[in-house]
C-alpha cells in the first residue's frame, strides 16, 4: 500500500502508531513506531477499526474540506521502516474502507 492524502498538506511524515488508536485519540501525541512519506510502500498484514482520521483540516470552524474530503476509522497493521509493526490510517494511504485490501481483520 502507498499513497498520500489528496489535500497535499500532510503527504510526508505520516505516523505509524504503536497501538490501534481509539475514538477521540490525539493524532499528534498518540505513541508511534515510525512515520512514512508519500510514495512509501508498506507491507500490510490485517486491519482494525479505531478512531476517526480525516484528510482535511477538521479543527477549523467551519472545517476546510479541501478538494476531496475523506474520513475513516479503518487502520491497517503494517511493517514500518525499521522493522516494527504498527497501525496506519487508511485515510492517508489505502482509502479502501469497503474491501480492506482483501486482508483479514486483526
C-alpha positions, 0 to 999 in steps of 0.5 A: 500500500502507498499513497498520500492524502489528496489535500497535499498538506500532510503527504510526508511524515505520516505516523505509524502508531504503536497501538490501534488508536481509539475514538477521540485519540490525539493524532499528534501525541498518540505513541508511534513506531515510525512515520512514512512519506508519500510514495512509501510502500508498506507491507500490510498484514490485517486491519482494525477499526479505531478512531476517526482520521480525516484528510482535511483540516477538521479543527477549523470552524467551519472545517476546510474540506479541501478538494476531496474530503475523506474520513475513516476509522479503518487502520491497517497493521503494517511493517514500518521502516525499521522493522516494527509493526504498527497501525496506519490510517487508511485515510492517508494511504489505502482509502479502501474502507469497503474491501480492506485490501482483501486482508483479514481483520486483526 
